[in-house]
Amino acid sequence: MITSSLYQDKEEFLKYLDGMRGYSPLTIISYNDSINQMLDKANIHEEGGIMKINLTPLRLLIAPLKAKTISAKLSAIRSFVKYLHSIGKTIELRGDESIKIPKTLPKPISHEHIMSALEHASSFEKLIILLLYSMGLRISELSNLKIANIGEEWCRVLGKGNKERDIPMLHEVYALFREAQDSVPCKEYVFEERGEKLSENSLRYTLTKAFAGVGLKVTPHQLRHAYATELLNNGARIADVSELLGHESMATTQIYTQLGNALKMENYLHSHPLCTKTEDS
């Protein structure tokens, strides 16, 4: 009976990933498979009004898989459990401890692709894209961005741990923000609907739709990656970029320098005459 109810919840969760989060069909299939494995192999029972899910039997089953695959499955299950919490269910999840996997470089999106999306975007979509790309914001920071904190030259952002930081505001982005306020005035937050702050999911969906219009799948965090990578590739100091991103440690920012080096190596291998391949006669 419990499992049957969870299967129904799973279907609603997958619809949410498709409609609100804009996940690709392949990702949704992967989530579906991982959750099905959990429902089939995990120890699930109810005790004192709390649904208890122990993943130990599932962990034993998937143990031979690659670390990255195991991590992805556990991540999908955690997302499902988080969704269950959001619809009012009390879940106690055990056996979902993370495993170490090698750090991978973020997938960049080129400046040219971003500009292409901007050409076809609505004014509302443009403001979302430009605030993320010109200031390197997290989607949570964009959702919490207050009108009072935006000035012509600087913007004050509330980041992780309620830490504030000041980020330069481009003139054209400020002008677009003022146009939006003149057209549809908001009370407190930059993005509101019927007097309420727009959620992260709503903003994420709008961004996904804007890039889908030019045949691209782009996440808010990819724009943050692009912001950091472009700054570092064009001579910005890593200490400054780290501060602008709101990183607690420069070690976190180092991954973007690795990405820059990877791109430089790729360009070198394609450009230097000793690296180019010639056709053998």
Order of alpha helices (4+ residues) and beta strands (2+ residues): alpha-alpha-beta-beta-alpha-alpha-beta-alpha-alpha-alpha-beta-beta-alpha-beta-beta-alpha-alpha-alpha-alpha
